[in-house]
Amino acid sequence: MLSTAAKPVVHFKQKKIRKRSRLNPLLPLFGLLWLLFSFYPVFYMLITSLRSQAGFLLGVPWLPSAHPTFENYLTVLQNDFQKYFLNSVIVSVVTVFLIVFVSVSSAYVIVRTKTKTVRFIFNVFLVGLAIPIQAAIIPIYVLIGKLGVYNTLLGLILPSVAFGIPLTVLILVNFIRDIPNELYESMALEGITDFGMLKSLVIPLTKPALMSVAIYNFVQVWNNFLFPLVLTQTPDVRVMPLAVVSYQGEFTINVPVLLAAVVLSALPLILAYVFGRRYLLKGLTAGFSK
């Protein structure tokens, strides 16, 4: 039996639980409102891209068109969209591959090697987090020019890799540190080299973190506007952010065509999130459990 002193405490806890349960229905309501406010710009962009120019000027802007059309998308595809899209794919994929490859190798060495030299190198990586791209754009412009890769896709890849490595290394270092030392020791007793440990142990166990940093860097490189603006000049090496700006100057007030170009340019980002969502959610909290 409960003592008389314990009954008021139990009664208070029950009242507190009932009070919380009454507030719970408000949370989904706030979540729904947040979803509506955040998703409406995307919805507006999509429905507007399916309007004709006359329908955009005369129709109700917040409702879907009664006569949707895909002519805007055809117009965009007929204006060198494929070339700009391919340039962005090449720059983004190569950059992400180099960032992940260099970062996972560096993070493994940083975690497994306990020397002052390696610790100093890790601190140098961390210093890169404090350098904004805008502050370094002039030295980057001069360096890219002296390397002879100005106005090339390689000239976009190199600085993107340099600025993507520091944060990626930091995330992977924290994740790799969570791998038990017993696993490394058991593989070392079997005569497996560091490369074998990296391939057979580290990469499989860090897959959520690798997918997370890959998606993050892909989004950053795909949406980067400053590097293409400063480091390229001709349409042959134009990427999607600059292509959208060029469409704005070409089609002026034809807003549906511009939004159709934005929708097409955002498709890789949406697909990357859809297919990598499971790994992305795991990787957001991975490596920080200790």
PASEBA-1860 file (N, C-alpha, C; in nm, 3 decimals):
! residues 290
1> MLSTAAKP> 0.083/-0.120/0.000/0.000/0.000/0.000/0.086/0.126/0.000 ~ 0.035/0.231/-0.064/0.108/0.357/-0.066/0.085/0.429/0.063 ~ 0.189/0.491/0.114/0.175/0.569/0.236/0.101/0.697/0.206 ~ 0.053/0.762/0.315/-0.022/0.887/0.298/0.067/0.998/0.244 ~ 0.198/0.991/0.275/0.290/1.094/0.226/0.316/1.081/0.077 ~ 0.304/0.957/0.025/0.333/0.936/-0.117/0.215/0.967/-0.206 ~ 0.091/0.967/-0.148/-0.028/0.989/-0.230/-0.030/1.127/-0.294 ~ 0.002/1.237/-0.222/0.001/1.368/-0.288/0.102/1.376/-0.402
9> VVHFKQKK> 0.219/1.308/-0.386/0.319/1.311/-0.492/0.268/1.241/-0.616 ~ 0.205/1.124/-0.597/0.148/1.050/-0.710/0.038/1.130/-0.776 ~ -0.046/1.195/-0.694/-0.155/1.274/-0.748/-0.102/1.391/-0.829 ~ 0.006/1.454/-0.781/0.066/1.566/-0.853/0.123/1.521/-0.987 ~ 0.190/1.405/-0.988/0.248/1.354/-1.114/0.138/1.320/-1.214 ~ 0.027/1.263/-1.167/-0.082/1.231/-1.258/-0.143/1.356/-1.319 ~ -0.155/1.463/-1.238/-0.209/1.588/-1.291/-0.114/1.648/-1.395 ~ 0.017/1.636/-1.367/0.115/1.688/-1.461/0.111/1.614/-1.593
17> IRKRSRLN> 0.096/1.481/-1.588/0.088/1.401/-1.710/-0.037/1.437/-1.789 ~ -0.151/1.455/-1.718/-0.276/1.491/-1.787/-0.262/1.629/-1.853 ~ -0.192/1.720/-1.785/-0.174/1.854/-1.841/-0.091/1.849/-1.969 ~ 0.014/1.766/-1.968/0.096/1.752/-2.088/0.018/1.691/-2.202 ~ -0.067/1.594/-2.171/-0.145/1.528/-2.276/-0.243/1.624/-2.340 ~ -0.289/1.725/-2.266/-0.379/1.823/-2.325/-0.305/1.915/-2.422 ~ -0.178/1.939/-2.399/-0.101/2.027/-2.486/-0.049/1.956/-2.610 ~ -0.045/1.823/-2.606/0.011/1.748/-2.719/-0.059/1.774/-2.852
25> PLLPLFGL> -0.193/1.785/-2.857/-0.258/1.811/-2.987/-0.214/1.940/-3.054 ~ -0.161/2.035/-2.978/-0.118/2.161/-3.039/0.011/2.144/-3.119 ~ 0.094/2.048/-3.079/0.221/2.030/-3.148/0.204/1.990/-3.294 ~ 0.117/1.892/-3.326/0.095/1.862/-3.469/0.038/1.980/-3.545 ~ -0.043/2.062/-3.479/-0.100/2.179/-3.546/0.009/2.279/-3.584 ~ 0.099/2.306/-3.490/0.211/2.396/-3.521/0.301/2.336/-3.630 ~ 0.320/2.204/-3.624/0.400/2.139/-3.727/0.336/2.151/-3.865 ~ 0.203/2.139/-3.870/0.132/2.153/-3.997/0.142/2.295/-4.051
33> LWLLFSFY> 0.128/2.394/-3.963/0.141/2.533/-4.006/0.281/2.563/-4.059 ~ 0.381/2.509/-3.987/0.518/2.529/-4.033/0.540/2.464/-4.170 ~ 0.481/2.346/-4.191/0.494/2.278/-4.320/0.429/2.359/-4.431 ~ 0.313/2.418/-4.404/0.245/2.498/-4.505/0.327/2.621/-4.542 ~ 0.379/2.690/-4.442/0.456/2.812/-4.469/0.586/2.780/-4.543 ~ 0.650/2.670/-4.507/0.779/2.637/-4.568/0.762/2.573/-4.706 ~ 0.654/2.499/-4.727/0.636/2.429/-4.854/0.568/2.516/-4.959 ~ 0.497/2.620/-4.918/0.422/2.699/-5.015/0.511/2.763/-5.122
41> PVFYMLIT> 0.629/2.818/-5.088/0.714/2.872/-5.198/0.749/2.767/-5.303 ~ 0.773/2.643/-5.259/0.801/2.537/-5.355/0.678/2.508/-5.440 ~ 0.562/2.502/-5.374/0.436/2.479/-5.446/0.409/2.591/-5.545 ~ 0.433/2.715/-5.503/0.411/2.829/-5.592/0.504/2.823/-5.712 ~ 0.629/2.787/-5.688/0.725/2.776/-5.798/0.682/2.670/-5.898 ~ 0.630/2.557/-5.846/0.590/2.448/-5.934/0.468/2.484/-6.017 ~ 0.364/2.540/-5.954/0.241/2.572/-6.028/0.264/2.687/-6.125 ~ 0.352/2.779/-6.090/0.379/2.891/-6.180/0.457/2.845/-6.302
49> SLRSQAGF> 0.546/2.748/-6.284/0.622/2.697/-6.398/0.534/2.626/-6.498 ~ 0.413/2.587/-6.458/0.320/2.518/-6.547/0.217/2.614/-6.609 ~ 0.234/2.744/-6.589/0.144/2.843/-6.648/0.203/2.899/-6.777 ~ 0.117/2.950/-6.860/0.162/3.031/-6.972/0.187/3.173/-6.920 ~ 0.254/3.254/-7.000/0.282/3.389/-6.954/0.153/3.469/-6.936 ~ 0.056/3.448/-7.026/-0.073/3.516/-7.011/-0.146/3.467/-6.886 ~ -0.140/3.337/-6.861/-0.205/3.283/-6.742/-0.139/3.334/-6.614 ~ -0.009/3.359/-6.618/0.059/3.413/-6.500/0.017/3.557/-6.473
57> LLGVPWLP> -0.003/3.635/-6.580/-0.037/3.776/-6.563/-0.184/3.796/-6.528 ~ -0.271/3.706/-6.574/-0.414/3.726/-6.556/-0.478/3.630/-6.456 ~ -0.413/3.516/-6.427/-0.473/3.416/-6.341/-0.455/3.447/-6.193 ~ -0.516/3.363/-6.109/-0.502/3.374/-5.964/-0.366/3.315/-5.926 ~ -0.278/3.393/-5.864/-0.139/3.347/-5.846/-0.124/3.231/-5.749 ~ -0.213/3.220/-5.649/-0.193/3.117/-5.546/-0.270/2.988/-5.573 ~ -0.334/2.978/-5.690/-0.407/2.857/-5.725/-0.346/2.795/-5.851 ~ -0.353/2.662/-5.864/-0.300/2.599/-5.986/-0.376/2.643/-6.110
65> SAHPTFEN> -0.307/2.641/-6.222/-0.368/2.680/-6.348/-0.468/2.576/-6.394 ~ -0.578/2.621/-6.454/-0.678/2.529/-6.508/-0.628/2.462/-6.635 ~ -0.530/2.521/-6.700/-0.475/2.466/-6.824/-0.321/2.462/-6.813 ~ -0.266/2.368/-6.739/-0.120/2.360/-6.724/-0.052/2.327/-6.856 ~ 0.069/2.376/-6.871/0.145/2.354/-6.993/0.291/2.327/-6.959 ~ 0.356/2.246/-7.043/0.498/2.216/-7.025/0.584/2.291/-7.126 ~ 0.527/2.392/-7.190/0.603/2.468/-7.289/0.721/2.541/-7.226 ~ 0.705/2.584/-7.101/0.815/2.654/-7.035/0.936/2.563/-7.019
73> YLTVLQND> 0.912/2.438/-6.984/1.022/2.342/-6.969/1.088/2.314/-7.104 ~ 1.008/2.305/-7.209/1.066/2.284/-7.342/1.150/2.403/-7.384 ~ 1.104/2.524/-7.349/1.180/2.645/-7.382/1.315/2.645/-7.312 ~ 1.316/2.604/-7.186/1.442/2.598/-7.111/1.535/2.493/-7.171 ~ 1.481/2.376/-7.204/1.565/2.268/-7.257/1.623/2.302/-7.394 ~ 1.557/2.391/-7.466/1.605/2.430/-7.599/1.708/2.544/-7.594 ~ 1.742/2.590/-7.473/1.837/2.700/-7.459/1.961/2.655/-7.382 ~ 2.026/2.550/-7.433/2.154/2.499/-7.381/2.147/2.455/-7.236
81> FQKYFLNS> 2.028/2.417/-7.190/2.017/2.373/-7.051/2.098/2.247/-7.026 ~ 2.097/2.154/-7.124/2.169/2.029/-7.105/2.318/2.052/-7.083 ~ 2.377/2.148/-7.154/2.520/2.176/-7.139/2.550/2.232/-7.000 ~ 2.470/2.326/-6.955/2.491/2.383/-6.822/2.468/2.278/-6.714 ~ 2.367/2.196/-6.734/2.338/2.092/-6.637/2.453/1.992/-6.627 ~ 2.507/1.952/-6.741/2.618/1.857/-6.743/2.742/1.916/-6.676 ~ 2.768/2.044/-6.699/2.881/2.109/-6.633/2.865/2.105/-6.481 ~ 2.745/2.132/-6.432/2.721/2.128/-6.289/2.737/1.987/-6.234
89> VIVSVVTV> 2.690/1.888/-6.309/2.703/1.749/-6.264/2.851/1.710/-6.254 ~ 2.930/1.745/-6.355/3.073/1.711/-6.353/3.143/1.777/-6.234 ~ 3.120/1.906/-6.217/3.186/1.979/-6.108/3.143/1.923/-5.972 ~ 3.014/1.898/-5.953/2.963/1.854/-5.823/3.008/1.713/-5.790 ~ 2.996/1.620/-5.885/3.031/1.480/-5.859/3.181/1.465/-5.834 ~ 3.264/1.526/-5.917/3.408/1.515/-5.899/3.451/1.580/-5.768 ~ 3.394/1.695/-5.737/3.429/1.764/-5.613/3.391/1.682/-5.491 ~ 3.271/1.627/-5.490/3.226/1.548/-5.375/3.312/1.423/-5.360
97> FLIVFVSV> 3.346/1.358/-5.471/3.430/1.239/-5.463/3.567/1.272/-5.402 ~ 3.628/1.380/-5.448/3.759/1.418/-5.395/3.751/1.458/-5.248 ~ 3.647/1.531/-5.212/3.631/1.572/-5.071/3.617/1.451/-4.981 ~ 3.531/1.358/-5.019/3.507/1.240/-4.935/3.632/1.153/-4.928 ~ 3.698/1.132/-5.042/3.817/1.046/-5.044/3.928/1.104/-4.958 ~ 3.959/1.232/-4.976/4.066/1.295/-4.898/4.028/1.304/-4.751 ~ 3.904/1.336/-4.723/3.862/1.357/-4.584/3.859/1.228/-4.503 ~ 3.808/1.120/-4.561/3.802/0.994/-4.485/3.942/0.940/-4.463
105> SSAYVIVR> 4.032/0.956/-4.560/4.170/0.912/-4.540/4.239/0.996/-4.433 ~ 4.219/1.127/-4.439/4.280/1.215/-4.339/4.223/1.190/-4.201 ~ 4.093/1.171/-4.191/4.030/1.147/-4.061/4.080/1.018/-3.999 ~ 4.100/0.916/-4.081/4.152/0.788/-4.029/4.293/0.806/-3.972 ~ 4.378/0.879/-4.044/4.514/0.903/-3.997/4.512/0.985/-3.869 ~ 4.425/1.086/-3.863/4.418/1.171/-3.743/4.374/1.091/-3.621 ~ 4.281/1.000/-3.638/4.231/0.922/-3.525/4.330/0.816/-3.482 ~ 4.395/0.751/-3.577/4.481/0.637/-3.546/4.626/0.676/-3.513
113> TKTKTVRF> 4.666/0.797/-3.548/4.804/0.839/-3.524/4.805/0.946/-3.415 ~ 4.870/0.918/-3.304/4.873/1.010/-3.191/5.009/1.080/-3.186 ~ 5.034/1.169/-3.278/5.158/1.245/-3.278/5.127/1.394/-3.284 ~ 5.225/1.475/-3.247/5.205/1.620/-3.249/5.191/1.671/-3.391 ~ 5.260/1.608/-3.484/5.252/1.652/-3.623/5.111/1.634/-3.678 ~ 5.052/1.517/-3.652/4.917/1.491/-3.700/4.816/1.583/-3.630 ~ 4.838/1.606/-3.502/4.750/1.697/-3.429/4.758/1.838/-3.485 ~ 4.879/1.880/-3.524/4.895/2.012/-3.585/4.823/2.020/-3.719
121> IFNVFLVG> 4.834/1.913/-3.798/4.764/1.910/-3.927/4.613/1.918/-3.907 ~ 4.563/1.849/-3.806/4.420/1.855/-3.776/4.378/1.996/-3.739 ~ 4.460/2.065/-3.662/4.430/2.204/-3.625/4.431/2.294/-3.747 ~ 4.520/2.263/-3.843/4.521/2.341/-3.968/4.390/2.322/-4.043 ~ 4.338/2.199/-4.045/4.208/2.175/-4.107/4.100/2.258/-4.039 ~ 4.104/2.265/-3.907/4.002/2.338/-3.833/4.010/2.489/-3.860 ~ 4.131/2.538/-3.884/4.145/2.680/-3.916/4.069/2.714/-4.045 ~ 4.061/2.617/-4.136/3.987/2.639/-4.260/3.841/2.669/-4.239
129> LAIPIQAA> 3.784/2.626/-4.125/3.644/2.656/-4.096/3.621/2.804/-4.068 ~ 3.726/2.873/-4.026/3.712/3.014/-3.988/3.736/3.109/-4.105 ~ 3.772/3.057/-4.221/3.801/3.143/-4.337/3.680/3.145/-4.429 ~ 3.611/3.257/-4.440/3.496/3.264/-4.531/3.541/3.270/-4.677 ~ 3.458/3.219/-4.763/3.492/3.218/-4.906/3.507/3.360/-4.959 ~ 3.422/3.451/-4.913/3.426/3.588/-4.963/3.559/3.656/-4.933 ~ 3.618/3.623/-4.817/3.745/3.687/-4.780/3.862/3.633/-4.861 ~ 3.849/3.513/-4.914/3.960/3.449/-4.985/3.941/3.449/-5.136
137> IIPIYVLI> 3.836/3.512/-5.186/3.806/3.499/-5.328/3.912/3.566/-5.416 ~ 3.972/3.678/-5.371/4.075/3.745/-5.452/4.202/3.661/-5.459 ~ 4.256/3.611/-5.344/4.372/3.520/-5.358/4.341/3.396/-5.441 ~ 4.219/3.344/-5.429/4.182/3.226/-5.510/4.184/3.262/-5.659 ~ 4.132/3.379/-5.692/4.130/3.423/-5.831/4.272/3.434/-5.887 ~ 4.363/3.492/-5.809/4.502/3.506/-5.853/4.568/3.369/-5.866 ~ 4.545/3.281/-5.768/4.607/3.148/-5.771/4.556/3.064/-5.888 ~ 4.425/3.069/-5.912/4.368/2.993/-6.024/4.423/3.045/-6.157
145> GKLGVYNT> 4.442/3.175/-6.167/4.499/3.232/-6.289/4.643/3.188/-6.311 ~ 4.723/3.185/-6.204/4.863/3.144/-6.217/4.875/2.994/-6.246 ~ 4.778/2.915/-6.200/4.780/2.772/-6.230/4.736/2.742/-6.373 ~ 4.681/2.841/-6.442/4.639/2.822/-6.580/4.508/2.748/-6.596 ~ 4.425/2.746/-6.492/4.297/2.674/-6.500/4.179/2.771/-6.489 ~ 4.204/2.900/-6.514/4.093/2.995/-6.512/3.998/2.967/-6.628 ~ 3.871/2.983/-6.603/3.765/2.959/-6.702/3.761/2.813/-6.746 ~ 3.787/2.723/-6.652/3.774/2.580/-6.676/3.697/2.517/-6.561
153> LLGLILPS> 3.646/2.397/-6.585/3.576/2.326/-6.478/3.671/2.287/-6.366 ~ 3.797/2.258/-6.402/3.896/2.226/-6.299/3.919/2.345/-6.206 ~ 3.911/2.464/-6.260/3.925/2.584/-6.178/3.812/2.601/-6.079 ~ 3.697/2.541/-6.104/3.586/2.541/-6.007/3.599/2.427/-5.907 ~ 3.657/2.316/-5.951/3.665/2.198/-5.865/3.767/2.218/-5.753 ~ 3.885/2.271/-5.786/3.995/2.280/-5.688/3.958/2.364/-5.565 ~ 3.909/2.487/-5.579/3.874/2.563/-5.458/3.753/2.505/-5.385 ~ 3.662/2.443/-5.457/3.547/2.381/-5.392/3.591/2.265/-5.302
161> VAFGIPLT> 3.688/2.188/-5.350/3.743/2.079/-5.269/3.813/2.135/-5.146 ~ 3.892/2.241/-5.164/3.967/2.299/-5.053/3.875/2.349/-4.943 ~ 3.764/2.410/-4.979/3.673/2.465/-4.878/3.577/2.360/-4.823 ~ 3.566/2.246/-4.889/3.477/2.141/-4.839/3.544/2.044/-4.744 ~ 3.677/2.035/-4.749/3.748/1.937/-4.668/3.742/1.965/-4.517 ~ 3.763/2.088/-4.468/3.771/2.108/-4.323/3.651/2.057/-4.245 ~ 3.531/2.097/-4.282/3.412/2.052/-4.209/3.393/1.901/-4.223 ~ 3.421/1.849/-4.341/3.405/1.705/-4.363/3.501/1.625/-4.275
169> VLILVNFI> 3.624/1.671/-4.264/3.721/1.603/-4.178/3.676/1.607/-4.033 ~ 3.627/1.721/-3.988/3.580/1.733/-3.849/3.468/1.634/-3.820 ~ 3.373/1.623/-3.909/3.261/1.530/-3.888/3.309/1.386/-3.887 ~ 3.393/1.350/-3.983/3.439/1.211/-3.993/3.532/1.173/-3.878 ~ 3.612/1.265/-3.830/3.699/1.237/-3.715/3.616/1.201/-3.593 ~ 3.513/1.278/-3.566/3.427/1.248/-3.451/3.354/1.116/-3.468 ~ 3.323/1.080/-3.590/3.253/0.954/-3.613/3.347/0.835/-3.601 ~ 3.467/0.847/-3.660/3.561/0.735/-3.658/3.609/0.708/-3.516
177> RDIPNELY> 3.615/0.810/-3.433/3.655/0.791/-3.294/3.560/0.700/-3.216 ~ 3.437/0.688/-3.263/3.340/0.603/-3.194/3.357/0.456/-3.227 ~ 3.440/0.424/-3.327/3.464/0.283/-3.360/3.552/0.222/-3.250 ~ 3.512/0.111/-3.189/3.590/0.053/-3.079/3.731/0.016/-3.121 ~ 3.826/0.040/-3.034/3.966/0.005/-3.062/3.986/-0.146/-3.076 ~ 3.897/-0.223/-3.013/3.910/-0.369/-3.022/3.900/-0.418/-3.165 ~ 3.819/-0.351/-3.244/3.805/-0.391/-3.384/3.935/-0.366/-3.460 ~ 3.996/-0.252/-3.435/4.125/-0.224/-3.500/4.231/-0.326/-3.456
185> ESMALEGI> 4.233/-0.355/-3.327/4.334/-0.447/-3.274/4.317/-0.588/-3.330 ~ 4.193/-0.632/-3.339/4.169/-0.767/-3.392/4.209/-0.778/-3.538 ~ 4.184/-0.672/-3.615/4.225/-0.675/-3.756/4.376/-0.662/-3.770 ~ 4.439/-0.588/-3.678/4.585/-0.577/-3.683/4.650/-0.712/-3.652 ~ 4.591/-0.789/-3.559/4.645/-0.921/-3.526/4.636/-1.016/-3.645 ~ 4.539/-0.994/-3.732/4.524/-1.077/-3.851/4.615/-1.032/-3.965 ~ 4.693/-0.927/-3.940/4.787/-0.881/-4.042/4.728/-0.788/-4.146 ~ 4.613/-0.731/-4.119/4.550/-0.641/-4.214/4.616/-0.503/-4.207
193> TDFGMLKS> 4.647/-0.447/-4.320/4.714/-0.317/-4.326/4.615/-0.204/-4.298 ~ 4.670/-0.083/-4.288/4.585/0.034/-4.266/4.487/0.055/-4.381 ~ 4.535/0.031/-4.502/4.445/0.044/-4.617/4.331/-0.058/-4.609 ~ 4.362/-0.180/-4.565/4.258/-0.280/-4.549/4.160/-0.244/-4.440 ~ 4.208/-0.186/-4.330/4.117/-0.141/-4.224/4.027/-0.028/-4.273 ~ 4.087/0.062/-4.348/4.007/0.172/-4.402/3.899/0.122/-4.496 ~ 3.934/0.024/-4.577/3.839/-0.028/-4.676/3.735/-0.120/-4.615 ~ 3.778/-0.210/-4.523/3.689/-0.314/-4.473/3.619/-0.278/-4.342
201> LVIPLTKP> 3.672/-0.182/-4.270/3.616/-0.149/-4.139/3.562/-0.007/-4.132 ~ 3.646/0.090/-4.163/3.608/0.230/-4.142/3.498/0.273/-4.239 ~ 3.518/0.247/-4.366/3.420/0.294/-4.465/3.282/0.229/-4.445 ~ 3.272/0.096/-4.424/3.138/0.039/-4.399/3.070/0.094/-4.273 ~ 3.147/0.115/-4.165/3.087/0.163/-4.041/3.057/0.313/-4.044 ~ 3.123/0.385/-4.130/3.098/0.530/-4.140/3.009/0.565/-4.258 ~ 2.940/0.468/-4.312/2.856/0.493/-4.430/2.751/0.602/-4.407 ~ 2.678/0.603/-4.293/2.583/0.714/-4.273/2.649/0.851/-4.274
209> ALMSVAIY> 2.765/0.862/-4.208/2.835/0.990/-4.205/2.887/1.028/-4.344 ~ 2.937/0.930/-4.418/2.986/0.957/-4.553/2.874/1.006/-4.644 ~ 2.758/0.942/-4.633/2.644/0.986/-4.714/2.599/1.126/-4.674 ~ 2.604/1.155/-4.545/2.562/1.287/-4.498/2.653/1.397/-4.552 ~ 2.783/1.377/-4.537/2.876/1.480/-4.585/2.875/1.488/-4.738 ~ 2.850/1.374/-4.805/2.842/1.378/-4.951/2.723/1.460/-4.997 ~ 2.608/1.439/-4.934/2.489/1.516/-4.971/2.507/1.663/-4.939 ~ 2.563/1.691/-4.821/2.584/1.830/-4.780/2.677/1.902/-4.879
217> NFVQVWNN> 2.789/1.840/-4.911/2.883/1.903/-5.003/2.827/1.913/-5.144 ~ 2.748/1.814/-5.185/2.686/1.820/-5.317/2.594/1.942/-5.327 ~ 2.515/1.966/-5.222/2.425/2.081/-5.222/2.505/2.211/-5.225 ~ 2.613/2.218/-5.146/2.694/2.339/-5.141/2.759/2.368/-5.275 ~ 2.814/2.266/-5.339/2.882/2.288/-5.467/2.782/2.319/-5.576 ~ 2.670/2.249/-5.578/2.570/2.272/-5.683/2.513/2.414/-5.676 ~ 2.495/2.466/-5.555/2.436/2.599/-5.539/2.539/2.711/-5.533 ~ 2.668/2.678/-5.540/2.770/2.781/-5.528/2.761/2.878/-5.646
225> FLFPLVLT> 2.754/3.005/-5.613/2.742/3.108/-5.715/2.869/3.192/-5.728 ~ 2.941/3.209/-5.618/3.056/3.300/-5.618/3.170/3.247/-5.703 ~ 3.207/3.122/-5.686/3.317/3.065/-5.764/3.290/3.070/-5.915 ~ 3.173/3.023/-5.962/3.148/3.034/-6.107/3.145/3.179/-6.156 ~ 3.097/3.271/-6.073/3.090/3.411/-6.115/3.228/3.471/-6.134 ~ 3.322/3.438/-6.047/3.455/3.499/-6.049/3.553/3.419/-6.135 ~ 3.540/3.286/-6.135/3.642/3.200/-6.196/3.607/3.151/-6.335 ~ 3.492/3.190/-6.389/3.456/3.152/-6.526/3.413/3.277/-6.602
233> QTPDVRVM> 3.412/3.262/-6.734/3.382/3.378/-6.817/3.294/3.344/-6.937 ~ 3.316/3.229/-7.000/3.245/3.196/-7.123/3.128/3.101/-7.094 ~ 3.029/3.097/-7.182/2.915/3.006/-7.161/2.951/2.858/-7.167 ~ 3.066/2.823/-7.226/3.102/2.682/-7.237/3.122/2.615/-7.102 ~ 3.161/2.691/-7.001/3.186/2.634/-6.867/3.084/2.688/-6.766 ~ 2.974/2.736/-6.814/2.870/2.792/-6.726/2.798/2.679/-6.653 ~ 2.774/2.698/-6.524/2.703/2.600/-6.442/2.564/2.655/-6.409 ~ 2.485/2.576/-6.338/2.344/2.608/-6.322/2.314/2.741/-6.251
241> PLAVVSYQ> 2.382/2.779/-6.144/2.352/2.910/-6.084/2.368/3.025/-6.182 ~ 2.475/3.023/-6.260/2.493/3.128/-6.361/2.393/3.114/-6.476 ~ 2.355/2.990/-6.506/2.259/2.969/-6.614/2.123/3.030/-6.579 ~ 2.082/3.015/-6.454/1.955/3.074/-6.412/1.959/3.226/-6.424 ~ 2.073/3.284/-6.388/2.088/3.430/-6.401/2.084/3.472/-6.548 ~ 2.148/3.393/-6.634/2.145/3.425/-6.776/2.004/3.413/-6.833 ~ 1.927/3.314/-6.785/1.787/3.304/-6.828/1.707/3.425/-6.783 ~ 1.739/3.477/-6.665/1.668/3.595/-6.617/1.690/3.714/-6.708
249> GEFTINVP> 1.812/3.727/-6.758/1.838/3.835/-6.851/1.781/3.809/-6.989 ~ 1.768/3.681/-7.025/1.719/3.647/-7.160/1.568/3.654/-7.169 ~ 1.499/3.606/-7.067/1.352/3.599/-7.073/1.284/3.712/-6.995 ~ 1.361/3.795/-6.931/1.314/3.917/-6.861/1.189/3.891/-6.777 ~ 1.071/3.932/-6.827/0.950/3.925/-6.745/0.875/3.792/-6.760 ~ 0.930/3.698/-6.834/0.864/3.568/-6.850/0.896/3.482/-6.727 ~ 0.824/3.508/-6.620/0.850/3.443/-6.492/0.828/3.291/-6.499 ~ 0.723/3.240/-6.564/0.707/3.094/-6.570/0.827/3.020/-6.628
257> VLLAAVVL> 0.893/3.076/-6.731/1.011/3.011/-6.787/1.125/3.012/-6.686 ~ 1.142/3.122/-6.616/1.248/3.131/-6.515/1.227/3.029/-6.404 ~ 1.104/3.015/-6.358/1.075/2.919/-6.252/1.086/2.776/-6.302 ~ 1.057/2.754/-6.429/1.079/2.620/-6.485/1.228/2.585/-6.483 ~ 1.313/2.683/-6.513/1.457/2.659/-6.505/1.500/2.631/-6.361 ~ 1.441/2.702/-6.266/1.474/2.679/-6.125/1.431/2.539/-6.082 ~ 1.313/2.496/-6.125/1.265/2.361/-6.089/1.359/2.254/-6.145 ~ 1.398/2.269/-6.271/1.488/2.171/-6.332/1.625/2.170/-6.262
265> SALPLILA> 1.673/2.288/-6.224/1.803/2.294/-6.158/1.799/2.238/-6.017 ~ 1.680/2.236/-5.955/1.667/2.186/-5.818/1.640/2.036/-5.813 ~ 1.611/1.974/-5.925/1.578/1.831/-5.925/1.690/1.744/-5.867 ~ 1.818/1.764/-5.903/1.922/1.680/-5.842/1.929/1.692/-5.691 ~ 1.905/1.812/-5.638/1.907/1.830/-5.493/1.792/1.755/-5.427 ~ 1.676/1.760/-5.490/1.560/1.688/-5.435/1.583/1.538/-5.439 ~ 1.636/1.488/-5.550/1.663/1.345/-5.562/1.770/1.300/-5.463 ~ 1.872/1.384/-5.443/1.977/1.350/-5.348/1.921/1.336/-5.207
273> YVFGRRYL> 1.827/1.423/-5.172/1.767/1.414/-5.039/1.674/1.294/-5.028 ~ 1.596/1.269/-5.134/1.500/1.158/-5.128/1.572/1.025/-5.112 ~ 1.676/1.002/-5.192/1.744/0.873/-5.188/1.845/0.863/-5.073 ~ 1.892/0.976/-5.023/1.989/0.971/-4.913/1.933/1.013/-4.780 ~ 1.800/1.025/-4.770/1.739/1.077/-4.647/1.768/0.988/-4.528 ~ 1.762/0.857/-4.548/1.783/0.765/-4.436/1.924/0.780/-4.379 ~ 2.023/0.788/-4.468/2.160/0.804/-4.422/2.184/0.945/-4.367 ~ 2.115/1.042/-4.424/2.134/1.179/-4.379/2.086/1.198/-4.236
281> LKGLTAGF> 1.972/1.140/-4.203/1.920/1.152/-4.067/2.009/1.080/-3.966 ~ 2.066/0.966/-4.007/2.157/0.895/-3.918/2.287/0.973/-3.900 ~ 2.334/1.030/-4.006/2.463/1.098/-4.000/2.459/1.230/-3.927 ~ 2.340/1.291/-3.914/2.332/1.420/-3.846/2.370/1.410/-3.700 ~ 2.344/1.293/-3.638/2.377/1.273/-3.497/2.490/1.173/-3.477 ~ 2.548/1.125/-3.586/2.654/1.024/-3.574/2.785/1.089/-3.535 ~ 2.860/1.018/-3.453/2.992/1.064/-3.417/2.999/1.157/-3.299 ~ 2.883/1.193/-3.239/2.883/1.287/-3.128/2.819/1.225/-3.005
289> SK> 2.823/1.094/-2.995/2.760/1.026/-2.883/2.848/1.023/-2.759 ~ 2.977/1.047/-2.774/3.066/1.041/-2.659/3.079/1.176/-2.596
END
